[in-house]
Amino acid sequence: MLSTKPTSLLSVTWNNFPCKSYMPWEMYKHGVALEPEKWIKDSDAPIQTLDGQPEKLFSTLQGIQRSIKRLPKLSPESGLAYLRYIKGTTHLGLWYPKGTGIETVVYADSNHAGDYVDRKSTSGICMFVGCCLTSWFSKKQTALAISTTEAEYVSAGKACQQALWMKQALIDYDVRLDDVPIMCDNKGAIDLSKNPVQHSRTKHIEIRHHFLRDNVQKGHISIEKVPSVDNIADILTKPLKRESFNYLRLGLGMMEHIP
């Protein structure tokens, strides 16, 4: 097992791929309890080792520390994987070209029961205006979803909130959008968003999640099917194989910075 002594980016081997495509239960079962303050000695120290990107590194380290605090046990190797990826991809960044359109599209996905500790699902949302990524998040769902359809339906509801927020924000600039498409790769969730009938298999879903279906009926948004391999939000929900990860990362608009 790796040592848990303080780590800085100078002593971490770089890598351009964040982690394995599977997260075995043994990672938690045989891991060791970590204290972020001891594992990462001082946030300011590694920040100074990354030229030109202190804010990005600081926010990333904060996210790693928060994740570690939520877990009772964690393999040191899994934590170092994040630092290796940061160090190995400092040349990548989002590209925002001039003259892009205002067509807005939101991608939604989930990883059903992806948390090996409490079996809750993870929602991933990313929104594009034109070809530019404008907002994104990856967040564990608060309620336990008992089916993939329910997990995807909840994620699509979160995407609906983001779409409505963007529509309202653009009104301030005298730009009015019609229905905003939400791209989802789960047929069951799409059918549920369009069907006003409450079936016995879906009546357990909390009422607040049917906010999505209400806005579909009002024409504020639309739900469209996208192949799983092309659902960009998939990169925000779970570990992927290298080929899929690189393909979806390119879909986010991550490009190599050439000075």
N, C-alpha and C positions, 0 to 999 in steps of 0.2 A: 504494500500500500504506500502511496505517496506521502511525503512529509507534509504536515500542516503548518510549517513555519512560515513567517511573513513572506509574501511574494510581491514582486514588482514586475513591470513589463520588460525591464531590461534582462531579467533572468528567465523569461518565458520564451520557449520556442514558438515561432510563428506558424500559423496554419490558415489556409483559405477556406476551410470547411468547419462549421461549428461543432458538430457532434455526430454520434452514430445514429443510424436510422431506427434504432430500437432502444428502449430504456428499460432494462430488465429489473424485476422486483428486487433482485439481489443488491442493486445499487443502494436501495434504502435499507434492506435487511442487514447487510454487512458493512454499511457505511459507518462513519464516525461523526459524532456530534461536533459541529464547528461553530466557533464564534467569529463572526465577520471581522470584528475589530482586530483579532489576532491573526486571522488568515490573510487579510489585506492590511498591512501594518498601518498605513496612513494614506488616505485618498490623495493627498496633495503630492506625495512622492511619485507614484506612477503617472500622475497627470503630467508632470514635467518631462516625462520621457517620450511623449507623443507629440511630435511637432505639428503645430497649427490646429489641433483638434482637441483643446482641453475641455470644452463644454460637452462634446460628444462622449469623451471618455468618462468624465465625471458622472454624467447621467447614467451611463451604462454600468459603472461600478456601483452606483446607488441601487440600480435595479437588481444587480447580482446579490448585493448584501440583503436587500429585502427578501429575495427569493430564498436565500439561505436561512434567514430567520424563521421563515414559515415551515421549514422542514426540520423534523427532529433529528434526522441523520442524512448525511450527504457524502458521497464519495468525493475526495479532493480532486480526483481526475476530472470529474464532470465540471467542477468549478473552473479549473485551469483551462478547460476546452474553450470557455468563453473568452478568456484573456488571450489565448493563442489566436482565436479568430479575429479579435480586435486588432492585434498586432499585425496579422497577416493581410488585413484588408483596409489599411489606412489610405490606400490609393483609390478606393471606391467612394462614390458619392452620388446623390440624386442630381439629375440634370433637368433644369427648368428652362427650356428654350423660349424665345420670344415668338409671338404670333400664333400661339396655339388656340384652339377653339374653346368653347365653354360647355361642350357636351359632357355631361356628368354621368358617371357610372360607378356603382358600388359593388364590390365583391364580398361575399359572406361565406364563411365556412366554420366548421366546428370539428373538434376531436372528441368523440363521444367517450366518456369515462376514461379520459386520458390520464387523469391524476391517479397514480397507483396508491396513494394514501387514502383519500376520501372518495375516489371514483367519480368526481365531478368532471364535467366537460369544460373545454376551453373554446371560447369564441374568438375568431379572427376576422377583422374588418379592415378593408382598405378602399379608399375612395379616390377616384381620378377625376380631375377637371381637364378636359382635353386629354393629352397624353401625360399629364403631370400628376404625380401622387401628392395629394393635399392633406390627407389625414389617414391615420391607421392606428390600430391598437390590437393587442392580444390580451385577453382577460378571462380568468376562470369564472364560470357561471356560478351564481349564488345558490341556485336550486339544483337538486340532483335530477338529471334527465334519465328517464328509464328506457328511452329508445333513441336511435340515431335521428329519427324524424323530429322528435321533440328538441333535441340539441340543435339541429339545423334550423328549426323554426325559431328558436330563441335567438340564434345568431342573426337570422334574417330580420328579426324585430329590432335588434341593435343597429343593423345596417339601415333600416328604415328611419330611425332616429337621426342618424348621420345625414341621410339624404334630405330630410326635411329641414335640418339645421342649415345645410348648404343652400337649399332653395331660398330660405328666409334671408340668409346672409347676402346672396346675390341680388335680392330685391333692393337692398340699400344702394347698389350700384346700377339700379335701373335695368337689371337683367332678370327676366322671368323665364323659368324653365317649365316645360310640360312635365309629364310623369318621368321620374328618374328610374332607370332600370336597375334592379338589384339582381346580380348574377349569383345563382345558387346551383349546386350540383346534386341536390337531393329532390327527387320527384315527389316524395311524400310530403315534404315541407312546402313545395310549390302548390300541390293540390290542396293542402290544408289552408293555405293563405287565400285561396280563391273560392273555397267552399264554405258558405255561411252555416251549414248544418253541423250541429255539435254531435259528433259520433261518440259512442261509448269508449272507444280507444283513445280519444283525445280530450275527454271531459276533465281529466285530471290536470291538464295544463292550466296554469294560473291565468286568470282573466286578463291581467295586465299585458301578457304576451300577445293577446289578440288585437292589440294596437296595430300590429302589422296588417292583419286582415281588414281592419276598418279602413286603413289608408289605401289598400289595394282597391276596395270597393268604391272609394271616393275618387279614384283616378290620380291620386297624388304620386303614387309610385307604381311600378310594375315588377313582377317577378319573372325572370327568364332563366331558362336552363343553360348551364355551361358545362362542358365536359370536365370531369374531375382533374384531368391532367392540365387543364388551362385555367383552373380556378386559382387566381393569384393569391387569394387569402389563405390558401392551404399552407403557405410557408410560415404563417403566423400561428399555427395551431399545434404542430407536432414536428418531430425530427423527420427529415426526408433523406432519401438516397441522394448521393452527390449530383447525379444528372438532373433529377427533378429540382433539387435545391437551386442549382445554377440557372436552370431554365426559368423558374419562377422569380428568382432574384433579378434577372434581366427584365422580366415583365414588370417588376416594380419601378424600373427606370434607373437601377443602379448601374453606373458606368464608371469606367476607369478615368481618373483625373489625369490630364496631360498638361503640365505647366506651360 
